[in-house]
């Protein structure tokens, strides 16, 4: 069996969520693991791709398809899946991965199994897989059989451990010429220069989160300072974006971004189910809240019962004193 995986890049590195998708896809491939990357050839992390067992990467250069266009990306995936006779197409269950795979399912007429945490060949006909996937924001695990030609899956970004292959593969680079029409390009998204670069919320090693307890738009300055000192990024709860205090792209949760940092420092966040679904992949959760009965306190590895407006400035001062910065 052969597998194809959609790659998402974080700068010139493979996004952690895509490494997890590659790991699952490789476990289902008999030595034939291909990938699709929308990037310049010079930015491709060839050694990392080979280390994860990718035998062929199909590249669409920025000049051929600028920006992000979900329908166009799906069209490319469908074409490459046909060229490689892929039995399975996988992507990380990120915002982009989920959207592109939904377009691919509509384009091919094949069923899509979303948020998979495991998959293995099924006992039935070729193209049959036994899958386990998350439902209801991860509160329920569903065992099911998926049959498709190709079978389509998205891989939960917090469930499969990223693991290189036993031995590096010999990587071949192919340049794909997309055949698109105007309808494929109806929706495009491009990053503004002011927002380009930096660490993304989905791949940041440290996330400092702020909720209703921050008090308002002006209360996020200390949290931003702390996230910068820790080499991380700022995340927020849904209520913060609903109030218009911070933009939606900073939201952590079921309807925001699912994060998998080494450390998630949640400040003034009660911990609703939808929010916890987005941060359950964090290795360590530290919660700061005045309410010891807040749901997040029971989920946290460490809980600080106190006023974030006192705790955060003290923490910033301690970090600066230790590092010798003013």
VOKOLLO-284462 format. One record per residue (C-alpha): residue in three letters; x, y, z. Coordinates in nm, 3 decimals. Layout:
N
ala | X | Y | Z $
...
//
This chain:
326
unk | 0.000 | 0.000 | 0.000 $
unk | 0.114 | 0.353 | -0.067 $
unk | 0.035 | 0.668 | 0.127 $
unk | 0.036 | 1.040 | 0.052 $
unk | 0.062 | 1.313 | 0.316 $
unk | -0.004 | 1.687 | 0.300 $
unk | 0.285 | 1.880 | 0.454 $
unk | 0.255 | 2.202 | 0.648 $
unk | 0.575 | 2.392 | 0.708 $
unk | 0.673 | 2.615 | 0.998 $
unk | 0.928 | 2.837 | 0.826 $
unk | 1.170 | 2.589 | 0.672 $
unk | 1.087 | 2.309 | 0.919 $
unk | 0.808 | 2.054 | 0.906 $
unk | 0.528 | 2.149 | 1.143 $
unk | 0.503 | 1.915 | 1.440 $
unk | 0.145 | 1.822 | 1.349 $
unk | 0.261 | 1.715 | 1.003 $
unk | 0.538 | 1.502 | 1.154 $
unk | 0.269 | 1.318 | 1.349 $
unk | 0.061 | 1.273 | 1.033 $
unk | 0.368 | 1.142 | 0.849 $
unk | 0.430 | 0.893 | 1.130 $
unk | 0.080 | 0.747 | 1.105 $
unk | 0.082 | 0.746 | 0.724 $
unk | 0.420 | 0.569 | 0.718 $
unk | 0.285 | 0.293 | 0.941 $
unk | 0.028 | 0.215 | 0.671 $
unk | 0.262 | 0.236 | 0.371 $
unk | 0.472 | -0.049 | 0.235 $
unk | 0.780 | 0.163 | 0.181 $
unk | 0.604 | 0.409 | -0.050 $
unk | 0.534 | 0.732 | 0.135 $
unk | 0.490 | 1.047 | -0.072 $
unk | 0.423 | 1.402 | 0.038 $
unk | 0.292 | 1.726 | -0.112 $
unk | 0.452 | 2.057 | -0.014 $
unk | 0.346 | 2.407 | -0.118 $
unk | 0.685 | 2.573 | -0.081 $
unk | 0.997 | 2.666 | -0.271 $
unk | 1.233 | 2.378 | -0.337 $
unk | 1.521 | 2.557 | -0.163 $
unk | 1.318 | 2.575 | 0.160 $
unk | 1.234 | 2.205 | 0.172 $
unk | 1.371 | 2.023 | 0.480 $
unk | 1.499 | 1.731 | 0.274 $
unk | 1.690 | 1.558 | 0.553 $
unk | 1.391 | 1.566 | 0.784 $
unk | 1.162 | 1.428 | 0.513 $
unk | 1.403 | 1.143 | 0.443 $
unk | 1.436 | 1.076 | 0.815 $
unk | 1.060 | 1.028 | 0.839 $
unk | 1.059 | 0.781 | 0.551 $
unk | 0.934 | 1.005 | 0.270 $
unk | 1.039 | 0.856 | -0.062 $
unk | 0.903 | 1.131 | -0.285 $
unk | 0.797 | 1.490 | -0.228 $
unk | 0.584 | 1.671 | -0.487 $
unk | 0.652 | 2.043 | -0.473 $
unk | 0.428 | 2.326 | -0.586 $
unk | 0.637 | 2.642 | -0.604 $
unk | 0.498 | 2.972 | -0.468 $
unk | 0.507 | 3.121 | -0.817 $
unk | 0.266 | 2.854 | -0.938 $
unk | 0.016 | 2.894 | -0.657 $
unk | 0.073 | 3.195 | -0.430 $
unk | -0.082 | 3.192 | -0.087 $
unk | -0.324 | 2.940 | 0.058 $
unk | -0.619 | 2.830 | -0.155 $
unk | -0.797 | 2.528 | 0.001 $
unk | -0.980 | 2.411 | -0.311 $
unk | -0.662 | 2.441 | -0.520 $
unk | -0.459 | 2.250 | -0.261 $
unk | -0.723 | 1.976 | -0.267 $
unk | -0.706 | 1.965 | -0.648 $
unk | -0.329 | 1.917 | -0.627 $
unk | -0.366 | 1.641 | -0.367 $
unk | -0.617 | 1.461 | -0.590 $
unk | -0.384 | 1.482 | -0.889 $
unk | -0.078 | 1.359 | -0.697 $
unk | -0.281 | 1.081 | -0.535 $
unk | -0.370 | 0.964 | -0.885 $
unk | -0.011 | 0.988 | -1.009 $
unk | 0.124 | 0.789 | -0.713 $
unk | -0.165 | 0.539 | -0.691 $
unk | -0.204 | 0.635 | -0.326 $
unk | -0.425 | 0.405 | -0.121 $
unk | -0.439 | 0.658 | 0.163 $
unk | -0.420 | 1.038 | 0.183 $
unk | -0.346 | 1.189 | 0.523 $
unk | -0.308 | 1.536 | 0.670 $
unk | -0.279 | 1.685 | 1.017 $
unk | -0.613 | 1.785 | 1.170 $
unk | -0.510 | 2.151 | 1.177 $
unk | -0.728 | 2.431 | 1.044 $
unk | -0.568 | 2.403 | 0.701 $
unk | -0.539 | 2.027 | 0.697 $
unk | -0.902 | 1.979 | 0.794 $
unk | -1.025 | 2.232 | 0.539 $
unk | -0.819 | 2.094 | 0.251 $
unk | -0.917 | 1.735 | 0.326 $
unk | -1.286 | 1.833 | 0.340 $
unk | -1.247 | 1.981 | -0.010 $
unk | -1.067 | 1.666 | -0.122 $
unk | -1.350 | 1.447 | 0.011 $
unk | -1.603 | 1.654 | -0.181 $
unk | -1.386 | 1.645 | -0.493 $
unk | -1.330 | 1.267 | -0.490 $
unk | -1.658 | 1.156 | -0.336 $
unk | -1.468 | 0.954 | -0.076 $
unk | -1.547 | 0.946 | 0.299 $
unk | -1.318 | 1.134 | 0.536 $
unk | -1.228 | 1.010 | 0.883 $
unk | -1.131 | 1.314 | 1.091 $
unk | -0.919 | 1.341 | 1.407 $
unk | -0.778 | 0.988 | 1.390 $
unk | -0.548 | 0.871 | 1.668 $
unk | -0.469 | 0.530 | 1.517 $
unk | -0.523 | 0.332 | 1.198 $
unk | -0.433 | -0.010 | 1.069 $
unk | -0.523 | -0.216 | 0.761 $
unk | -0.864 | -0.377 | 0.793 $
unk | -0.942 | -0.744 | 0.742 $
unk | -1.170 | -0.678 | 0.448 $
unk | -1.109 | -0.561 | 0.092 $
unk | -0.802 | -0.354 | -0.004 $
unk | -0.847 | 0.008 | 0.097 $
unk | -1.017 | -0.093 | 0.422 $
unk | -0.881 | 0.044 | 0.750 $
unk | -0.970 | 0.007 | 1.115 $
unk | -0.948 | 0.351 | 1.267 $
unk | -0.992 | 0.508 | 1.608 $
unk | -1.080 | 0.874 | 1.613 $
unk | -1.178 | 1.145 | 1.856 $
unk | -1.537 | 1.262 | 1.872 $
unk | -1.708 | 1.531 | 2.080 $
unk | -1.390 | 1.733 | 2.129 $
unk | -1.197 | 1.425 | 2.239 $
unk | -1.446 | 1.317 | 2.507 $
unk | -1.537 | 1.005 | 2.307 $
unk | -1.323 | 0.762 | 2.107 $
unk | -1.492 | 0.596 | 1.812 $
unk | -1.375 | 0.269 | 1.656 $
unk | -1.482 | 0.238 | 1.295 $
unk | -1.395 | 0.083 | 0.960 $
unk | -1.303 | 0.318 | 0.677 $
unk | -1.314 | 0.212 | 0.314 $
unk | -1.213 | 0.444 | 0.033 $
unk | -1.014 | 0.467 | -0.284 $
unk | -0.815 | 0.648 | -0.167 $
unk | -0.902 | 0.646 | 0.201 $
unk | -0.891 | 0.996 | 0.351 $
unk | -0.789 | 1.071 | 0.711 $
unk | -0.683 | 1.363 | 0.924 $
unk | -0.457 | 1.289 | 1.220 $
unk | -0.524 | 1.443 | 1.559 $
unk | -0.233 | 1.682 | 1.631 $
unk | -0.206 | 1.571 | 1.994 $
unk | -0.247 | 1.193 | 1.978 $
unk | 0.021 | 1.034 | 1.759 $
unk | 0.382 | 1.067 | 1.872 $
unk | 0.614 | 1.190 | 1.596 $
unk | 0.881 | 0.925 | 1.531 $
unk | 1.144 | 0.903 | 1.254 $
unk | 1.174 | 0.588 | 1.046 $
unk | 1.418 | 0.315 | 1.145 $
unk | 1.637 | 0.419 | 0.853 $
unk | 1.628 | 0.729 | 0.628 $
unk | 1.463 | 0.691 | 0.290 $
unk | 1.608 | 0.796 | -0.043 $
unk | 1.415 | 1.112 | -0.119 $
unk | 1.318 | 1.211 | -0.473 $
unk | 1.193 | 1.564 | -0.541 $
unk | 0.924 | 1.611 | -0.806 $
unk | 0.795 | 1.945 | -0.931 $
unk | 0.419 | 1.939 | -0.975 $
unk | 0.249 | 2.163 | -1.230 $
unk | -0.103 | 2.225 | -1.095 $
unk | -0.392 | 2.220 | -1.340 $
unk | -0.641 | 2.462 | -1.189 $
unk | -0.944 | 2.661 | -1.297 $
unk | -1.086 | 2.988 | -1.170 $
unk | -1.321 | 2.812 | -0.927 $
unk | -1.024 | 2.653 | -0.751 $
unk | -0.889 | 2.998 | -0.677 $
unk | -1.208 | 3.166 | -0.556 $
unk | -1.085 | 3.158 | -0.197 $
unk | -0.726 | 3.252 | -0.120 $
unk | -0.558 | 3.362 | 0.200 $
unk | -0.225 | 3.539 | 0.224 $
unk | -0.027 | 3.651 | 0.526 $
unk | 0.038 | 4.021 | 0.556 $
unk | 0.400 | 4.123 | 0.584 $
unk | 0.345 | 4.253 | 0.935 $
unk | 0.221 | 3.914 | 1.056 $
unk | 0.453 | 3.688 | 0.862 $
unk | 0.719 | 3.491 | 1.041 $
unk | 0.757 | 3.406 | 1.406 $
unk | 0.637 | 3.104 | 1.599 $
unk | 0.284 | 2.986 | 1.528 $
unk | 0.031 | 2.907 | 1.798 $
unk | -0.003 | 2.547 | 1.678 $
unk | 0.370 | 2.472 | 1.699 $
unk | 0.492 | 2.699 | 1.981 $
unk | 0.686 | 2.524 | 2.261 $
unk | 0.533 | 2.762 | 2.517 $
unk | 0.188 | 2.920 | 2.514 $
unk | 0.074 | 3.182 | 2.765 $
unk | -0.305 | 3.186 | 2.768 $
unk | -0.538 | 3.460 | 2.886 $
unk | -0.910 | 3.443 | 2.960 $
unk | -1.190 | 3.656 | 3.098 $
unk | -0.990 | 3.706 | 3.418 $
unk | -0.743 | 3.929 | 3.232 $
unk | -1.011 | 4.195 | 3.256 $
unk | -0.995 | 4.362 | 2.915 $
unk | -0.779 | 4.440 | 2.611 $
unk | -0.523 | 4.636 | 2.812 $
unk | -0.462 | 4.349 | 3.050 $
unk | -0.277 | 4.137 | 2.794 $
unk | 0.044 | 4.342 | 2.787 $
unk | 0.205 | 4.155 | 3.083 $
unk | 0.105 | 3.819 | 2.928 $
unk | 0.263 | 3.919 | 2.596 $
unk | 0.578 | 4.023 | 2.780 $
unk | 0.591 | 3.690 | 2.962 $
unk | 0.536 | 3.487 | 2.645 $
unk | 0.820 | 3.677 | 2.477 $
unk | 1.054 | 3.610 | 2.769 $
unk | 0.968 | 3.239 | 2.757 $
unk | 1.014 | 3.217 | 2.380 $
unk | 0.647 | 3.142 | 2.327 $
unk | 0.327 | 3.299 | 2.198 $
unk | 0.003 | 3.434 | 2.339 $
unk | -0.318 | 3.230 | 2.329 $
unk | -0.667 | 3.322 | 2.448 $
unk | -1.000 | 3.165 | 2.536 $
unk | -1.314 | 3.191 | 2.325 $
unk | -1.478 | 3.453 | 2.545 $
unk | -1.180 | 3.685 | 2.484 $
unk | -1.230 | 3.674 | 2.108 $
unk | -1.610 | 3.701 | 2.148 $
unk | -1.559 | 4.022 | 2.346 $
unk | -1.330 | 4.152 | 2.071 $
unk | -1.032 | 4.184 | 2.305 $
unk | -0.800 | 3.972 | 2.086 $
unk | -0.817 | 3.832 | 1.729 $
unk | -0.963 | 3.486 | 1.660 $
unk | -0.632 | 3.348 | 1.531 $
unk | -0.507 | 3.353 | 1.890 $
unk | -0.794 | 3.141 | 2.021 $
unk | -0.714 | 2.805 | 2.180 $
unk | -0.995 | 2.552 | 2.181 $
unk | -1.231 | 2.331 | 1.986 $
unk | -1.328 | 2.619 | 1.756 $
unk | -0.980 | 2.770 | 1.764 $
unk | -0.632 | 2.616 | 1.748 $
unk | -0.533 | 2.289 | 1.913 $
unk | -0.196 | 2.334 | 2.076 $
unk | 0.075 | 2.086 | 2.180 $
unk | 0.334 | 2.294 | 2.369 $
unk | 0.576 | 2.176 | 2.633 $
unk | 0.420 | 2.433 | 2.867 $
unk | 0.076 | 2.594 | 2.867 $
unk | 0.043 | 2.872 | 3.126 $
unk | -0.330 | 2.948 | 3.156 $
unk | -0.410 | 3.280 | 3.324 $
unk | -0.763 | 3.370 | 3.429 $
unk | -0.915 | 3.086 | 3.224 $
unk | -1.193 | 2.881 | 3.382 $
unk | -1.136 | 2.578 | 3.159 $
unk | -1.459 | 2.505 | 2.972 $
unk | -1.475 | 2.172 | 2.787 $
unk | -1.426 | 2.342 | 2.450 $
unk | -1.111 | 2.515 | 2.572 $
unk | -0.966 | 2.201 | 2.729 $
unk | -1.018 | 2.019 | 2.398 $
unk | -0.771 | 2.263 | 2.246 $
unk | -0.499 | 2.238 | 2.510 $
unk | -0.517 | 1.874 | 2.619 $
unk | -0.211 | 1.801 | 2.404 $
unk | 0.008 | 2.024 | 2.622 $
unk | 0.283 | 1.837 | 2.805 $
unk | 0.244 | 2.050 | 3.118 $
unk | -0.039 | 2.284 | 3.219 $
unk | 0.007 | 2.553 | 3.483 $
unk | -0.310 | 2.741 | 3.580 $
unk | -0.331 | 3.076 | 3.757 $
unk | -0.677 | 3.156 | 3.889 $
unk | -0.841 | 3.315 | 4.193 $
unk | -1.108 | 3.042 | 4.192 $
unk | -0.976 | 2.712 | 4.329 $
unk | -1.290 | 2.541 | 4.198 $
unk | -1.235 | 2.642 | 3.834 $
unk | -1.246 | 2.330 | 3.611 $
unk | -0.898 | 2.393 | 3.472 $
unk | -0.747 | 2.365 | 3.820 $
unk | -0.835 | 1.994 | 3.830 $
unk | -0.672 | 1.942 | 3.488 $
unk | -0.355 | 2.139 | 3.559 $
unk | -0.024 | 1.983 | 3.660 $
unk | 0.038 | 2.286 | 3.880 $
unk | -0.220 | 2.535 | 4.010 $
unk | -0.152 | 2.882 | 4.146 $
unk | -0.445 | 3.024 | 4.342 $
unk | -0.396 | 3.396 | 4.315 $
unk | -0.456 | 3.716 | 4.121 $
unk | -0.286 | 3.698 | 3.779 $
unk | -0.236 | 4.076 | 3.794 $
unk | -0.001 | 4.015 | 4.088 $
unk | 0.143 | 3.678 | 3.988 $
unk | 0.238 | 3.761 | 3.628 $
unk | 0.431 | 4.085 | 3.701 $
unk | 0.616 | 3.905 | 3.982 $
unk | 0.700 | 3.618 | 3.747 $
unk | 0.820 | 3.859 | 3.476 $
unk | 1.038 | 4.042 | 3.728 $
unk | 1.187 | 3.714 | 3.855 $
unk | 1.269 | 3.596 | 3.503 $
unk | 1.428 | 3.928 | 3.414 $
unk | 1.633 | 3.931 | 3.735 $
unk | 1.757 | 3.579 | 3.670 $
unk | 1.849 | 3.656 | 3.312 $
unk | 2.010 | 3.987 | 3.405 $
unk | 1.783 | 4.189 | 3.175 $
unk | 1.599 | 4.500 | 3.276 $
//
